[in-house]
């Protein structure tokens, strides 16, 4: 037999060892470039943890340049108007712009639990008759977060929320600029077999709890046999006086038949929204 030959593959050359890369030290970046990088980090993390990294980061978070850079990304008409306001009415409190960017108070409903999704939580409640309950809507309410409502009884039932505008993220200089509007809205109605009465009172309040402006709606009662009538009440506060720091939102209702149980006014989808006044 002839001699056999080996056709084994050559062993691969050992891989060259890579030198360990040095971690990127963001603190070595110029402040202008560091602000650009941090502007893509969630505001909540910057405010809670980022400002603790070092003095340079804390200076950026407590300053305005970083947050103005974030605001420039909103190119809508409202976004451009807000940016102009932030530059012309800058906050004097450190990190106020950061709190604004974190909480995003403009354009969102500041009322908590507007449709009773959480029962009566978040509301200061006054129970008359058999008190408040939460039920399914008799008539669909457009754009509501839930199709449920608060229902009153045979004596006046009331509930209220007081909104702290600074706690929501709006800084004093912005509130006093005369360039914002406060829009309030509420839906109320009746069940077909029982009439009802309804009252809405909204007040703009200063730091000393004095009312600077108010709006009251006391429409005509809905009569019995009403095909589950449902109405919206709206109002816009413009040219807001300096000093407004709180909004008090209170509505009340009862039935007109004085029936035991819950046959009174049905209220839902309450809202208080702060908007930039567009030129």
Buried (B, 14 or more C-beta within 10 A) or exposed (E): EEEEEEEEEEEEEEEEEEEEEEEEEBEEBEBEEBBEEBBEBEBBEBBEEBBEBEEBBBBBBBBBEBBBBBBEEEEEEBBBBBBBBBEEBBBEEBBBBBBBBBBEBBEEBBBEBBBBEEEBEEBEEBBBBBBBBBBEBBBEBEEBEBBBBBBBBBBBBBBBBEBEBBEBBBBBBBBBBEBBBBBBBBBBBBBEEBBBBBBBBBBBBBEEEEEBBEBEBEEEBBEBEBEBBBBEBEBEBEEBEEBBBBBBBBBBBBBBEEBEEBBBBBBBBBBBBBBBBEE
